[in-house]
Amino acid sequence: MFLKAFTLSIVLLTSNLFAAEAAKKPGSSPFEAPISGKVLEKINVANYTYLKLKTKTDETWVAVPQIEIALNTEVEVSKPIPMFGFESKSLKRKFDRIYFGVLKTQKEAKAKERALENAKK
């Protein structure tokens, strides 16, 4: 549990650093547009699920916090951050281009979780 929280914190910190850098450039954003597509392939590792998606234009890899998801499911990845030449040590594989983000359903679940926690306070 701690490792998942730590890894997610690193991803969020990285995205905040990208956002801070982008804030210096008017009209720019550190994030790509959401990526939508059908899950063609999935690989679960300790903290992430790697998904190969068939989008309208091509096939691309994304990495999201670990989730169980069926093949052929249509998904949307929010605020994807592109990484080029990324090497996954756990997969012993290098990706020319991969996007790190959060599935829309995961984002909604976290928002509900926070709302419940705030209601208890």
C-alpha positions in Angstrom: 0.0 0.0 0.0 2.8 2.4 0.9 4.7 1.6 -2.3 1.6 2.3 -4.4 1.0 5.7 -2.6 4.7 6.5 -3.0 4.7 5.7 -6.7 1.6 7.7 -7.3 3.1 10.6 -5.4 6.1 10.5 -7.7 3.9 10.5 -10.8 1.9 13.4 -9.4 5.1 15.3 -8.4 6.4 14.8 -11.9 3.2 16.1 -13.4 3.3 19.1 -11.1 6.9 19.9 -12.2 5.7 19.7 -15.9 2.8 22.0 -15.0 5.1 24.5 -13.3 7.4 24.5 -16.3 4.5 24.9 -18.7 3.1 27.8 -16.7 6.1 29.8 -17.7 5.0 29.4 -21.4 1.7 31.2 -22.0 -0.8 29.0 -23.8 1.0 25.7 -23.3 0.0 22.7 -21.3 2.2 19.9 -20.0 -0.5 17.3 -20.8 -1.6 15.8 -24.0 -5.3 15.6 -24.9 -7.0 12.6 -23.3 -6.2 9.3 -25.1 -9.2 7.1 -25.9 -9.1 3.6 -27.3 -9.8 -0.1 -27.0 -7.5 -2.3 -24.8 -5.6 -4.7 -27.1 -3.1 -5.9 -24.5 -2.4 -5.5 -20.8 0.5 -6.2 -18.5 0.2 -5.9 -14.7 3.3 -5.2 -12.6 3.7 -4.2 -9.0 2.1 -0.7 -9.2 1.1 -0.2 -12.8 -0.9 -1.7 -15.5 0.5 -1.2 -19.0 -2.1 -1.1 -21.7 -1.7 -1.2 -25.4 -4.6 0.8 -26.9 -6.0 0.9 -30.4 -6.9 4.6 -30.9 -8.5 6.2 -33.9 -5.1 6.9 -35.5 -2.7 4.2 -34.2 -1.7 1.8 -31.5 -0.1 3.3 -28.4 1.0 2.2 -24.9 -0.2 3.8 -21.7 0.7 3.2 -18.1 -1.9 3.7 -15.3 -2.1 2.9 -11.6 -2.7 -0.9 -11.4 -6.2 -1.9 -12.3 -8.0 -5.1 -13.4 -9.5 -4.5 -16.8 -10.8 -6.7 -19.6 -9.4 -6.8 -23.1 -11.5 -4.9 -25.7 -12.7 -2.5 -23.1 -13.0 1.1 -24.3 -11.0 3.4 -22.0 -10.0 7.1 -21.7 -6.7 8.2 -20.1 -6.8 11.6 -18.5 -3.9 14.1 -18.5 -1.4 11.7 -20.2 2.2 12.7 -19.9 4.4 11.4 -22.7 7.7 9.7 -22.0 10.1 8.9 -24.8 12.7 6.1 -24.6 11.2 4.9 -21.3 12.7 1.7 -19.9 10.6 -0.4 -17.6 12.9 -2.2 -15.2 10.1 -4.6 -14.0 9.2 -5.5 -17.6 12.8 -5.4 -18.9 11.4 -3.5 -21.9 12.0 -0.2 -23.5 9.1 1.8 -24.9 9.9 4.3 -27.7 6.8 6.3 -26.5 4.5 5.7 -23.6 2.0 7.9 -21.8 1.5 7.9 -18.0 -1.9 8.9 -16.8 -5.0 7.9 -15.0 -8.0 6.1 -16.4 -11.1 8.2 -16.2 -12.8 5.6 -14.0 -9.9 5.7 -11.6 -10.0 9.5 -11.4 -13.8 9.3 -10.6 -13.2 6.6 -8.0 -10.5 8.7 -6.3 -12.9 11.8 -6.3 -15.7 9.7 -4.6 -13.2 8.3 -2.1 -12.0 11.9 -1.2 -15.7 13.0 -0.9 -16.5 10.2 1.5 -13.4 10.9 3.6 -14.3 14.6 3.8 -17.9 13.8 4.8 -16.6 11.7 7.7 -14.7 14.7 9.1 
